[in-house]
Each structure stands twice: as structure tokens, then as C-alpha cells.
Amino acid sequence: MLNYWFLYRADGTIYGAPYLGNADEWTNIPPECSGVLGPFDVASASEAVQDAYAHPERYLVQNGQLVEQP
């Protein structure tokens, strides 16, 4: 099963490129990140998750959710 993952900074910006792979757990969070959001199963991922994967610069992580920036 493939999953989307998003690492993010304290200000909610997505760090680097989102990950797409078969990881079920994310344990190696870089020190410059405040958290990780996922996994989101590719087969059932929302349009927002798919768009955030394609365009991470357009999204923030707020309260554990992906939010499109205005």
C-alpha cells in the first residue's frame, strides 16, 4: 500500500518534498520539523491531499490538517 506523508515546520509550512511510499510509520523527523502528517492511503486520499502532494507550497498544516493558503 502506498501512502502520502508530509513533514512540516512549526509555522505549518511543508518541509521539503512530500513523501510517497510504502511506509506505515514515520520515526525519523528532522530537527527542523515540528511534526509529520500521515499516512494518507493513495487509494482513498482526498483531493486536498493529492493537490498538497503535487503543490506543497500552496498548503499549510494547521491543527493536524492540510489547509490551502489564501
N, C-alpha and C positions, 0 to 999 in steps of 0.2 A: 504494500500500500504506500502511495506517495503522499507526503504531507508538506504543506507550506508552513514556514516558520519566519518570524520577524523579531530581530533583536532591536532594542530601542534605547535611546538615551533618556536621561532624567527629564528633559524638556519635551519628550514624546516623539521626537524625530526618529525615523527609522535609520538604524545604523547599517551602513554598507548595503550590500545587495541581499534581499530576502533569500532564504534557502528553500529549495525544493528537493526533497529526497525521502528516503525511507526511514529516517529517524523517528522513533516513538517518544523519545525523551531528549531534552537538551540540557546538558550539565556544564558545559564549558563557556560560561558567559564572560566575555572580555571585561576587564576592569572599567573601561569607559562606557559600559552599558549598565542601565539600571534594571533591565529585565528582558524577558523573552515572551513572545506571544505565539501560541500554537499548542499543539498541532491542529492544522485545518486540513482535513482529508480532501484531496484533489477532487474526488468523485462527488463530494457534496458541498464544496466551498461556495460561499456566496459570491455574487458579482463583485462586491466590495473587496473581498479577499483576493480574488483574481486580478482586479484592477490595481490593488495595492502591490501585488507581486510584480506586475508589469510596470507600474509607475510609483515606486515607493516615495518619491519626492512630493507627491500630492497628498500624502496621508500622515497622520499623527496617531500615536497610541495614547488614548485617554481613558482612564478608568477601565483598563483591560479590554478596550475595544478599538478597532481601527476607525478613525474619523477622517473624512475628507476635509482638507483645508479649504477655507473660503477663497 
